[in-house]
Amino acid sequence: MELNWVAFTLCISLILIKSESSFATTATKNEICKASRREEEQCGSYAYKAIKPLLIYMELMRTEVENYDNITSIKNREIKGLQMKISQYKSDSIKNLREQIIAGLREQIISKDNELKQLQQNVYETIIQELRNRTARQDSEIKELQKKLVNQYENVAFIQELRNQIDLYKNNNDNLQSIRNELNKLNSLKYEECTSDLISKQKLQIESDAIKLLELQIQLEEDKKTIEEKDQEISKLQNDVNKKSGLNDNPFVGCTSFGDVTDVHKTSFSKYSFDVLCDTETAGPRWTVIQQRINGKEDFNRSWTTYREGFGSFDGDFFLGLEKIHRLTSYKRFELYVYLEFFDGETRYARYQQFSVAGESDEYKLSISGFSGNVTDIMSESDNNQKFTTYDRDNDDWNDGNCAFEDLGGWWYIGECETRSLNSKYHNSLYDWKADGLSSFNPAKNVKMLIRPT
């Protein structure tokens, strides 16, 4: 901008000099002007005097332009500072608003989930109570029908006997009338006595039968428990015999004979045979998987019967079954390996030198000891000697509720659900776990429980 002003000033000066010189000389076009050195100096002095006001004005304009540029630069810096403050204010406002919205949504999700849990528990309790009431009504109706049937049979027999007597008396023509009179008296006088007597006898007989039935049921439970204890004793004796005879390492118990192949195999021992999943990758060879959760597709909030028999698929989530685990661990001594993988990629393990599960008569009580590993002892310090609990079979120590309802899964719970259950509700992410209102434990992404003969 400054060069443009100089060029403009020089142009104006030249025009003025030319105009002034045109007034000072009247030389013709063909005349050649030869000026001496003095004349040139006079010309220069004259030109300087002519353009000096313009130069002064130009200097003033340059100074003013520089001041304007300085002011503009200062204003631009102030504008940039204000823009940065506005941007920071917008960013902080949006961040605070986002956090408030997320916190509100989380509270709503937690509240809805708690309401859903409570509703689910109420539905379970209502269904169970309704089934119990219906069973009680059906039992009562069956007993009433049995009573009516017995009465009907007794009445039919009594009537048939009377009819036989009548036919007999009819054959005797001489005593027919007297027999009829006696029969009428018998019908009028003794029928009521006979009926009342029969009813009393029937009531006594029914009560006696009910007592006998109850005694038989109690005896049946005791026999069942005794048989199971005998089975365990036989298994132990057979195990001792195998040890003494050098046949202790049965090639088909668990996964002991399948080497380094991770696959589904059939295990056979004593009089039992069933499929098991053998794992050689998690903790070495010969491990039998009894529980696995790797994708969350299987619901572990199951009934007592389902946990007893087992559920799921070997290529996904599954539980082998309490009865099968009991048969394995009562036949030989087993150790337990628990594998945990968390959402941040960290892996942990717990190992127990002794692991066994009692029979159904003892509510599948857990026996476990000899902990080692790089995670907190999650079983032997709390779950040892605990009975198994499901939503329809409450064996925990919580007097005011059922831990299987609380955790949505069967386990060997202690106290008021103080232990960590590996069968509780599965969470697909860390956020899903936090939104569920859980804060005591870090949720596991993958879980495996494996056993191996020692």
C-alpha positions, 0 to 999 in steps of 0.5 A, spaced: 500 500 500 505 504 501 509 503 494 502 505 491 502 511 494 509 513 492 508 511 485 501 516 485 505 522 488 511 521 483 506 521 477 502 527 480 509 531 481 511 529 474 505 532 471 505 538 475 513 539 473 511 538 466 505 543 466 510 548 470 515 547 465 510 548 459 508 555 462 516 557 463 518 556 456 515 557 449 520 553 445 518 550 439 517 543 438 523 542 434 528 546 439 533 542 443 533 544 450 541 544 452 541 546 460 547 547 464 549 544 471 546 550 474 540 550 470 539 542 472 540 544 480 535 550 479 530 545 476 531 540 481 530 545 487 524 547 484 521 540 483 523 539 490 519 545 492 513 543 488 512 536 491 514 537 498 507 538 500 505 532 497 511 528 500 509 531 507 502 528 506 504 522 504 508 521 510 502 523 514 498 518 510 503 512 511 504 513 519 496 513 519 496 507 515 501 503 520 497 506 526 491 503 522 494 496 521 497 496 528 490 497 531 487 492 526 492 487 528 490 488 536 483 487 534 484 481 530 488 478 536 482 480 541 477 477 536 481 470 536 481 470 544 474 471 544 473 466 539 477 461 543 473 463 549 466 462 546 469 455 543 471 453 550 465 455 553 461 451 548 465 445 548 464 445 556 457 446 556 456 441 551 460 436 555 456 438 561 450 437 558 452 430 555 454 428 562 447 430 565 443 426 559 448 420 560 447 420 567 439 421 567 439 415 562 443 411 566 439 412 572 432 411 568 435 404 566 437 402 573 430 404 575 427 400 570 431 394 570 430 394 578 423 394 577 423 389 572 427 384 577 422 386 582 416 384 577 420 378 575 420 375 582 413 377 583 411 373 577 415 367 579 413 367 586 405 368 584 406 362 579 410 358 584 404 359 589 399 358 584 402 351 582 402 349 589 395 351 590 393 348 584 397 341 586 393 342 593 386 342 590 388 337 585 390 332 591 384 334 595 380 333 589 383 326 588 382 324 595 375 326 595 374 322 589 377 316 592 373 316 598 367 317 593 369 311 590 370 307 596 363 308 598 360 307 592 364 300 592 362 299 599 354 301 597 354 296 591 357 290 595 352 292 600 346 292 596 348 286 592 348 282 598 341 285 600 339 283 593 342 276 594 338 275 600 331 277 597 332 272 592 333 267 597 327 269 601 323 269 595 325 262 593 321 260 600 314 261 599 312 259 606 316 265 609 316 270 604 311 275 607 315 274 614 321 275 610 319 281 607 317 284 613 323 283 617 327 285 610 323 292 611 324 292 618 332 291 617 332 296 611 328 301 616 332 300 622 339 297 621 340 300 614 342 307 618 346 303 623 350 299 618 351 305 613 353 309 619 358 304 621 361 303 614 362 310 614 366 310 620 370 304 618 371 307 611 374 314 615 378 310 619 381 306 614 382 312 609 386 315 615 390 309 616 392 309 609 394 316 609 398 315 615 401 309 611 402 312 605 406 318 609 410 313 612 412 310 605 414 316 602 418 318 608 421 311 608 422 312 600 426 318 601 430 314 607 431 308 602 433 313 596 438 317 601 441 310 603 441 307 596 445 314 594 450 313 600 451 306 598 453 308 591 458 312 594 461 307 598 461 302 592 464 307 588 469 309 594 470 301 595 471 300 587 476 306 587 480 303 593 480 296 589 482 299 583 488 302 586 490 296 589 489 292 583 493 297 579 487 299 575 485 306 578 487 310 572 480 308 568 482 310 561 475 313 560 474 317 566 473 324 564 478 326 559 484 322 562 485 318 555 484 323 550 490 326 550 491 333 547 485 333 543 480 338 544 473 335 542 467 332 545 468 325 547 464 320 551 466 318 558 464 311 561 466 309 568 462 304 573 455 304 570 455 311 567 456 313 560 455 320 558 458 326 553 463 331 556 467 337 553 475 336 553 479 342 553 487 342 552 488 349 551 486 353 557 490 349 562 493 343 559 491 336 557 486 332 560 481 337 563 473 336 563 469 342 562 463 342 567 461 350 566 462 354 560 460 362 558 463 365 552 457 368 548 451 370 553 446 366 549 444 361 554 440 363 560 443 360 567 436 362 571 434 355 571 430 350 575 432 345 580 431 339 575 434 343 569 441 344 573 440 337 575 440 334 568 444 340 565 443 344 559 446 348 553 451 346 548 458 344 548 460 349 542 457 355 546 454 356 553 453 350 558 452 347 564 454 339 565 449 337 570 449 337 578 448 329 577 453 328 572 458 332 576 456 328 582 458 322 579 464 324 576 467 327 583 464 321 587 468 316 583 475 319 583 478 325 587 478 331 582 481 338 582 478 344 579 480 350 575 476 356 574 478 361 568 476 368 567 477 373 562 475 380 563 472 386 558 479 389 558 483 383 556 486 381 562 485 374 564 485 370 571 485 363 574 483 360 581 485 353 582 483 348 587 486 341 589 480 338 591 473 339 588 467 334 589 459 335 589 455 331 594 448 327 591 441 330 591 439 327 597 444 332 600 442 338 596 448 337 591 453 340 597 459 343 595 466 341 598 472 345 595 479 346 598 486 347 596 486 354 593 492 357 589 491 363 583 492 370 581 485 372 583 481 372 590 479 366 592 471 366 590 469 359 592 473 355 598 472 361 603 465 362 602 461 357 598 465 351 601 459 346 604 454 350 601 448 347 598 446 348 591 440 354 590 435 355 584 429 359 584 425 354 585 429 350 591 432 355 596 437 352 600 441 359 602 442 362 609 438 368 607 431 368 611 428 374 607 429 371 600 432 367 595 439 369 592 437 365 585 432 370 584 437 376 586 443 374 582 438 370 576 442 364 576 443 357 581 449 357 585 452 355 592 450 361 595 452 363 602 449 368 607 445 374 604 448 373 597 455 375 599 458 370 594 460 371 587 456 367 583 459 364 576 452 363 574 449 369 575 446 374 569 451 375 563 453 382 561 455 383 554 459 389 556 462 393 562 457 399 560 451 393 560 454 391 567 454 398 570 447 400 567 445 394 571 446 397 578 452 392 579 458 395 582 461 390 587 465 386 582 468 386 575 464 382 570 467 377 566 467 376 559 468 369 559 468 363 564 470 356 564 470 351 570 474 345 568 475 339 573 481 333 572 483 327 576 488 328 581 
